[in-house]
């Protein structure tokens, strides 16, 4: 099923009525011959986001028609991608678009050995059809996202549109620069439903993200059911910032999020933040506090005041149970243990805690990810550190992270003054925070992950992440407004070759995405830095 799409609340009713009348008038003109047919332009192959590694335009375009079939290899993986593509195209085209493993021509999705890697693909378009070839299903899926962007923006609508549905001729060869391209959603400060998360998954999948980092616990709420510690969810999850009702995911809910993400070739990376950011847990179980007294639930936005009791053995029983149950629900490789802003945990205690907790993650078959403060302890072998510092972060802190990278710790880059999607665009932005500064679209895009952190070898950079913290965000539409138009730019930093990076050309491609967002019902910020076409 295709998820329900919200239409922007700001769209005036009069505009919708006039738009409908224009469509009717155009249809009548075509039927009666009252107006000459105009040549329909195709979207050039090099106008998609993220920018492809290689583009070779030329030849006749392909036109999707009522007779088009989606032809797939005789494999379950290819058929799943074919079914997904059909679900995207059917509502707007009105065509049947049967998915079949027989015949030639039309839209073909092929799994084949070749120089594609795990996520790369090749797209060939010409008069007889479009063929997407990849070594793995993830590559086919990413190729399908490119195909969507090559079609008119109206292809994203939920009702039949007039077309025509043309794909420019030529060849795209594409592989990602980095293997880690993540978007983070904080469901702890404000709780978001399973359907909200699914919709966000669809938004990020369009731009070839491959991981969804879910921030499942914080001072304001615990969002995942843990059978061995049931009050974490039922009590610790019973509120949120501002005192709303909060909520939590049952294990079945979480499995559904994981399943849906996997259907979009996204790996879920769950985070349980510790030893700080733990007030919801401390309020739920008094014995986790050093003094044995549970604090009240918390609905503010200040940080750094909470800490698990490092000296109590029950703390590690708690961590073991939580990690064990969460790891069993999570098929992906990684488990994020937080570690940031543990201001109430003395440094020696922080080191002790991380030395005890990291082996627990390995015990249950997962690889540790932590915020970059993990590097003030000793990161486990294979661990990843997520850097969220600013340009103004101290040289000593940057050097500490770089040294860990030199010693083999992989880095995920999510500098707060570049990629935090909850930062205000400017002083007039009604949503978001500004502690990291204002982050306009160009600032978010115009930096190179491979050369960003002084002293960190380029080989240590595993990729990038676009975090969405939700202290001020409580509705899915608000997530969209803060994500767009910055989300596609971070995706490009993670996917596209460094040689393609150019703000002046990117902003034109970005402007070209607006009609697509409008067709999908996405509310977005119309940055004055972007040359929007209307």
Secondary structure, DSSP 8 states (H G I E B T S, - for coil): --------TTS-HHHHHHHHHHHHHHHHHHHHT-S---------GGGSSS--SEEEE-S--EEE-TT--EEE-SSHHHHHHHHHHHHHHHHHH-----EESS-SSEEEEEE--STTTTT-EEEEEETTEEEEEESSHHHHHHHHHHHHHHS-GGGGSSS-----EEE--EEEEE--S-SEEEEEEE-SSS---HHHHHHHHHHHHTTT--EEEEE-EETTEE-B--GGGTHHHHTTTS--GGG-----B-HHHHHHHHHHHHHTT-EEEEE---SSS-HHHHHH-GGGSTTS-------S---S-----TT-HHHHHHHHHHHHHHHHH--SSEEE------TTS-HHHHHHHHHHHHHHHHHTT-EEEEEGGGGGS---TT-EEEE---TTS-HHHHHHHHHHHHTT-EEEE--HHHH-TTB-SSTT-SSSB-TT----HHHHHS--GGGSSTT--GGGEEEEEEEE--SS--SHHHHHHHHTTHHHHHHHHHHS-GGG--HHHHHHHHHTTHHHHHHHT------TTS----
